[in-house]
């Protein structure tokens, strides 16, 4: 085998091994998900009834992806997240800028809720725009595993921070309504 062929084989092998270690690392990460009842938030005109004619916008958390690093000795992991959102408004109208609160909570394999952090995303509609897709990154979400657990025993759950009225609205009208 000549040097060029050997170099190409080594580069190909290194890239294949690199992807395996990434997949192997993801298997050790906390899983992610979106809480169904808190996956959508509908904002209404303040002081008006919560009916479709009074909707200012609706936003949906659509997907969460993660990457993580971990330290077995200290039983810690640090995850970065990317949360995909889609927002709608009925009428195009002028430019609009909103702050949308959301949270990430840790759930372990026994169903125990741990730390919860709240964040906000900036939702911007351009003039005439009725739909916006955007991704909100979270650079670091550390987890300290209990003595009998590993990082993969935990789940990072995302949801929109709803008022009681918004939650009730979701329960009555959303795709998860009974």
Secondary structure, DSSP 8 states (H G I E B T S, - for coil): --HHHHHHHHHHHHHHHHHHHHHHHHHTS-EEEE-GGGSEEEEE-TTS-SSGGGEEEEEEEEEEEEEEEEETTTTEEEEEEEEEEEEE-SS--S-EEEEEEEEEEEEETTS-EEEEEEEEEEEEE-TT--EEEEEEEEEEEEEE--TT--GGGEEEEEEE---HHHHHHHHHHSTT--
